[in-house]
Amino acid sequence: MRVALIASPFISIPPTHYGGTELFIAHLAEGLERMGIEVVVYCNGESTVNAEKRSYYPHAEWPLSTESSGMLKELDHLSWSIEDAAGMCDLIHINSASAITYSRYVSTPFICTLHHPQESSLTRMYERYPEIAYATISEHQASAHPSLAVTTIHHGIDLTKYRMEARKEDYLCFLGRIAPIKGVHTAIDVAKRTGIPLKIAGEIQPIFQDYFDKMVKPHIDGRFIEYVGEADLEMKNQLLGGSRGLLFPIQWSEPFGLVMLESMACGTPVFAFPGGSVPEIVSVGRSGAISSTSEEMADAVRNSTFKPEIVRAWVEERFSVELMVQRYIELYKRVLTEDIDSDARFGFVKEVAA
């Protein structure tokens, strides 16, 4: 089996800082390779994922200079990638809605992982392409797409890249995009209610600069509330590993939330609001707590005790990259079998690489 994994051209695989979808693609690609599945990753030329890579654009570009230039660049990258993959791969695994329309030009079967919350316009487009196999990343996301035949496969992470830290320091952390839907302002409120210092890490995208300037920056004093910039993998290990807890006070229906896995892999509990996938990811009392208000979250932080080894064990049992990869291999095989059966009914013969 030879699988094409198509990423966007904007962020490297794996990402150096921001990029949940890109981290998923990196973990999946390397996990498939370890299982003996040939993988071709279509990405930008700065990517370092340990798999065969093919690039149309040599450099990463994030944040985008303009929305229109980004859209055209992605369409250009997708059209080239899909045309190239159709000639050498048995399956094309896409990760964006804009890629599905190219499926009409090639006979290679498509799988599309949905990485976004439900949007009616996107759902209507997916419905126009029922021959594509759709994968959702949480049961909550699947429930928002009842008109689609979907397979839910939770994300998994490569646990060898995350260190469990048994000794915690007296601070909380927030790690994610600095955006209203991520609830950075609420994390600050929770920290102040608990009296425990907060370290904030994440990307400030130009569109949310005003939010940062008005809702976050005035609280930063370098002591109780710190902003430490964007976090690479090593900083994530240090920041999450040393923290008493990750604050995840989301203000939207989270499709998945990889940072929750990263935190728990470091033995650090997650204190979250219940939006979207959160109840599927956080095991209340074992790997974290789910609250409905800032007051409840502050109480949970003050009054809960978690054992780091038990927190990490939850991820090892439910969200390992090995488990995720096995689920995708099962989906790939099912799609290929159905594709061969369909061809046979119409008198076509298709060879599939072993």
C-alpha positions in Angstrom: 0.0 0.0 0.0 1.3 3.5 -0.9 -0.5 6.4 0.6 -0.3 10.1 -0.2 -0.8 12.5 2.7 -1.5 15.9 1.5 -0.8 18.9 3.8 -1.1 22.6 3.1 2.0 24.4 1.8 2.0 27.0 4.5 3.3 25.2 7.7 6.1 22.6 7.8 5.5 19.0 8.7 6.0 18.7 11.6 5.4 22.3 12.6 8.2 24.1 14.4 5.6 26.0 16.5 1.8 26.4 15.7 0.1 23.7 13.7 -2.2 21.0 15.1 -3.2 19.5 11.7 0.4 19.5 10.6 1.4 17.7 13.9 -1.3 15.1 13.2 0.1 14.5 9.6 3.6 14.1 10.9 2.6 11.6 13.6 0.4 9.7 11.1 3.1 9.6 8.4 5.9 8.4 10.6 3.6 5.9 12.3 2.5 4.4 9.0 6.1 4.1 7.9 6.9 2.2 11.1 4.1 -0.2 10.2 5.5 -0.8 6.8 3.1 1.4 4.8 4.8 3.5 2.1 3.9 7.2 2.6 4.4 10.2 0.4 3.9 13.5 2.2 3.0 16.5 0.0 4.2 19.6 2.0 6.5 22.5 1.7 10.2 22.1 1.2 11.2 23.0 4.8 9.4 20.0 6.2 11.5 17.4 8.1 9.0 14.6 8.6 10.7 11.2 8.4 9.0 9.9 5.2 9.2 10.5 1.5 8.4 14.2 0.8 7.4 16.0 -2.3 7.1 19.8 -2.6 5.9 22.3 -5.0 6.6 25.3 -2.8 10.1 25.3 -1.3 9.4 27.5 1.8 6.9 27.7 4.6 4.7 30.9 4.8 2.9 31.6 8.1 1.1 33.7 8.9 -0.2 34.4 5.4 0.5 37.8 3.8 -3.0 38.0 2.4 -6.0 35.7 2.5 -6.4 35.8 -1.3 -2.8 34.9 -2.0 -3.0 32.1 0.5 -6.1 30.6 -1.1 -4.5 30.7 -4.6 -1.3 29.2 -3.3 -3.2 26.3 -1.6 -5.2 25.5 -4.7 -2.0 25.5 -6.8 -0.3 23.2 -4.3 -3.3 20.9 -4.1 -3.8 20.5 -7.9 -0.2 19.7 -8.4 -0.1 17.3 -5.4 -3.2 15.4 -6.4 -2.2 15.0 -10.0 1.2 13.7 -8.9 -0.1 11.4 -6.2 -2.7 9.9 -8.6 0.1 8.5 -10.7 2.1 6.8 -7.9 -0.2 6.1 -4.9 -3.1 3.8 -4.1 -4.8 6.2 -1.8 -5.0 10.0 -1.5 -5.5 11.2 2.1 -6.5 14.9 2.1 -6.9 17.2 5.1 -8.8 20.2 3.8 -12.3 20.9 2.3 -10.8 22.7 -0.7 -9.1 19.5 -1.9 -12.2 17.4 -2.3 -13.3 18.9 -5.7 -10.1 17.5 -7.3 -11.3 14.0 -6.7 -13.4 14.2 -9.8 -10.4 14.3 -12.0 -8.6 11.2 -10.8 -9.6 7.6 -10.3 -7.6 7.1 -7.1 -9.8 6.8 -4.0 -9.8 9.7 -1.5 -10.0 9.8 2.3 -10.7 13.2 3.9 -10.0 13.9 7.6 -12.2 16.7 8.9 -10.2 19.1 11.2 -12.8 21.8 11.7 -16.1 22.5 13.5 -19.3 22.0 11.6 -20.1 24.6 9.0 -23.2 24.2 6.9 -21.5 25.3 3.7 -18.8 22.7 4.0 -21.2 20.0 5.0 -23.2 20.7 1.8 -20.0 20.4 -0.2 -19.1 17.1 1.4 -22.5 15.8 0.6 -21.8 16.3 -3.1 -18.9 13.9 -2.9 -20.3 10.8 -1.1 -17.7 8.5 -2.8 -15.0 10.1 -0.5 -14.4 8.3 2.8 -14.7 10.9 5.6 -12.9 10.6 8.9 -13.9 12.7 11.9 -11.5 13.3 14.8 -14.1 13.1 17.6 -17.5 11.6 18.2 -18.8 15.2 18.8 -17.6 16.2 15.4 -19.2 13.1 13.8 -22.5 13.9 15.5 -22.5 17.3 13.8 -22.4 15.6 10.4 -25.3 13.2 10.5 -25.7 13.3 6.7 -22.2 11.9 6.1 -21.0 8.3 6.5 -18.0 9.0 8.7 -15.5 7.0 10.6 -14.3 8.5 13.9 -10.6 8.2 14.6 -9.2 10.1 17.6 -5.9 11.7 17.2 -2.9 10.0 18.8 0.6 11.4 19.6 4.1 9.9 19.6 4.7 9.5 23.3 8.4 9.0 22.8 8.6 12.8 22.1 7.0 13.8 25.4 8.6 13.5 28.8 6.6 12.8 31.9 7.6 15.0 34.7 6.7 13.7 38.2 7.7 16.9 40.1 5.5 19.9 39.4 6.2 23.5 40.0 3.7 26.0 41.3 2.4 27.5 38.1 -0.4 27.0 35.6 0.0 27.2 31.8 -2.0 28.0 28.7 -0.8 26.8 25.4 -2.6 27.6 22.1 -3.5 30.3 19.7 -4.0 33.7 21.4 -7.6 34.0 20.2 -11.0 34.7 21.9 -12.3 31.2 21.2 -9.4 29.7 23.0 -10.2 31.6 26.2 -6.9 33.1 27.1 -8.7 35.9 29.0 -10.6 33.3 31.0 -7.3 31.5 31.8 -6.0 34.7 33.3 -9.1 35.1 35.4 -8.8 31.5 36.7 -5.2 32.1 37.6 -6.1 35.2 39.5 -8.8 33.4 41.4 -6.5 30.6 42.4 -3.5 32.8 43.2 -1.3 30.6 41.1 1.0 32.2 38.5 0.2 31.6 34.8 2.6 31.1 31.9 1.0 31.8 28.4 2.5 30.4 25.2 1.1 30.6 21.7 1.0 32.4 18.4 -0.5 35.8 18.1 -2.0 35.9 14.6 -2.4 39.4 13.1 -6.2 39.0 13.0 -6.2 38.7 16.8 -3.6 41.3 17.7 -6.3 43.7 18.9 -7.6 40.9 21.2 -4.2 40.3 22.6 -3.5 44.1 23.1 -6.8 44.7 24.9 -7.6 41.4 26.8 -4.3 39.8 27.5 -1.4 42.2 27.4 -2.6 44.5 30.1 -2.4 41.6 32.6 1.1 40.6 31.7 3.6 41.6 34.4 6.4 39.1 33.8 5.9 37.6 37.2 2.4 36.5 38.0 1.2 36.5 34.3 3.9 35.7 31.8 3.8 35.5 28.0 6.7 33.3 26.9 6.1 33.4 23.1 5.5 30.5 20.8 6.5 27.0 21.9 8.5 24.5 20.0 8.6 20.8 21.1 11.3 21.3 23.7 9.5 24.3 25.2 6.3 22.3 25.3 8.0 19.6 27.3 9.4 22.1 29.7 6.3 24.3 30.0 3.7 21.4 30.3 5.9 19.1 32.2 6.6 21.5 35.0 3.1 22.9 35.3 0.4 22.0 37.9 -2.1 22.0 35.1 -3.0 23.1 31.6 -5.9 25.6 31.5 -8.2 24.9 28.5 -11.2 27.2 28.9 -12.4 27.1 25.3 -15.2 29.2 24.1 -16.3 27.0 21.1 -17.0 23.5 20.1 -13.4 22.1 19.9 -13.0 19.5 17.1 -10.3 17.7 19.1 -7.5 19.7 20.9 -4.2 18.0 20.5 -2.6 20.2 23.3 -4.7 18.2 25.8 -2.9 15.0 24.8 0.4 16.8 24.9 -0.2 18.0 28.4 -1.4 14.6 29.7 1.6 12.9 28.0 3.8 15.1 30.2 1.8 13.9 33.3 0.0 17.2 33.6 -3.8 17.3 34.2 -6.1 19.4 32.0 -8.6 21.8 33.4 -11.1 22.5 30.7 -14.5 23.8 29.7 -16.8 21.1 28.2 -17.0 22.3 24.6 -16.9 19.9 21.7 -14.5 16.9 22.1 -13.4 17.7 25.6 -15.5 15.0 27.4 -14.0 12.4 25.1 -10.4 13.5 25.8 -10.4 14.3 29.5 -11.1 11.6 32.0 -12.6 13.4 34.9 -10.8 12.6 38.2 -8.1 10.7 36.4 -6.5 13.0 33.8 -8.2 16.3 34.6 -11.4 18.2 35.4 -14.2 19.7 33.4 -15.9 22.8 34.6 -18.6 25.2 33.3 -17.4 28.5 34.8 -14.2 30.3 35.9 -15.2 29.8 39.5 -15.6 26.1 39.1 -12.3 25.7 37.2 -10.5 27.7 39.9 -12.0 25.4 42.6 -11.0 22.3 40.6 -7.4 23.6 40.3 -7.2 24.3 44.1 -8.9 21.2 45.3 -7.9 18.4 42.9 -4.8 16.2 43.1 -3.6 14.1 40.2 -0.8 11.6 39.9 1.4 12.3 36.9 1.9 8.6 36.0 -1.8 8.0 36.0 -2.4 11.1 33.9 0.1 9.8 31.3 -1.3 6.3 31.4 -4.6 7.6 30.2 -3.0 8.9 27.0 -0.9 5.7 26.6 -4.1 3.6 26.8 -6.4 5.7 24.6 -4.5 8.1 22.5 -1.2 6.6 21.3 0.0 7.1 17.8 0.0 3.3 17.3 -3.7 3.1 18.0 -4.5 6.0 15.7 -2.3 4.5 12.9 -4.0 1.1 13.2 -7.4 2.7 12.8 -6.3 4.5 9.7 -4.8 1.4 8.2 -8.1 -0.4 8.8 -9.9 2.5 7.0 -7.4 2.5 4.1 -7.9 -1.3 3.6 -11.6 -1.0 3.7 -11.6 1.8 1.1 -9.3 0.0 -1.2 -11.3 -3.2 -0.9 -14.5 -1.3 -1.7 -12.8 0.4 -4.6 -11.6 -2.9 -6.1 -15.0 -4.5 -5.7 -16.6 -1.5 -7.4 -14.2 -1.7 -10.3 -14.8 -5.5 -10.6 -18.6 -4.9 -10.9 -17.9 -2.7 -13.9 -15.3 -4.9 -15.5 -12.2 -2.9 -14.6 -9.0 -4.3 -13.2 -6.8 -2.3 -10.8 -3.5 -3.3 -9.3 -2.8 -2.3 -5.7 0.7 -2.3 -4.3 1.3 -4.9 -1.5 
